[in-house]
Amino acid sequence: MKRINIAIDGYSGCGKSTLAKDLAGALNYTFIDSGAMFRGLTHYCIRHGIDMYDAGAIAELIQNRPSIVFDSKSNHLLLNGIDVETQIRNDQKVVSSVSFVAAVPHVRTYLKELQQEYIANKGVVMDGRDIGTVIMPDAELKVFVTATIEERVFRRLQQLKGQGESVTEEEVKTNLVERDRADANRSAAPLKKALNSVCFDTTNFTRESQLEAILSIARPKIDPEKYLPFIQ
């Protein structure tokens, strides 16, 4: 049985992070939430009073090379050794500003360096928006996750309400559409489907059935002798 790297890309609200986390757990792989890394740097910029529209100031601050790691037990993001998981998930300023930070080439270069340290030894499931195209172009399995905008709005609305946030359906839809536009049109590593990726529409899948669907694709790549014994 060999260890492989798995790239999960897609739009916000499609369930890609949940799928990636569940997949890593089922395979006993390392889960890397690249979106959390960008949120961590966004929180770092906000904390230092950086103007989110000033790409030069963001790039200059990132030259300090803040430490971005995941706690091995909780998988919470640690920024310079401090757990910032709550801030990066619940602070709406972080949520609304992350696309600006993510569009800065210096930010993407720095995080790419960190992310590729994780994937060097295989056994990684990483989710994001440019994982299969830029970060792990040689990943043995690439999945591009989609869902209808109606389903994405519903899921994100439920998530935010569960966190105690008071938001409207229209606000959530506007935020998702704007993030799609920003991610797909940025000059640095735009969101797009890798040519050799599996496109997976999760609209009508439960959390459990999503996992089983992708495991059915991953397992033959990991252990072909067991799952594909008829192929020589």
Secondary structure, 3 states (H helix, E strand, C coil): CCCCEEEEEECCCCCHHHHHHHHHHHHCCEEEEHHHHHHHHHHHHHHCCCCCCCHHHHHHHHCCCCCEEECCCCCCEEECCEECHHHHHHCHHHHHHHHHHHCCHHHHHHHHHHHHHHHCCCCEEEEECCHHHHHCCCCCEEEEEECCHHHHHHHHHHHHHHCCCCCCHHHHHHHHHHHHHHHHHCCCCCCCCCCCCEEEECCCCCHHHHHHHHHHHHHHHHCHHHHCCCCC
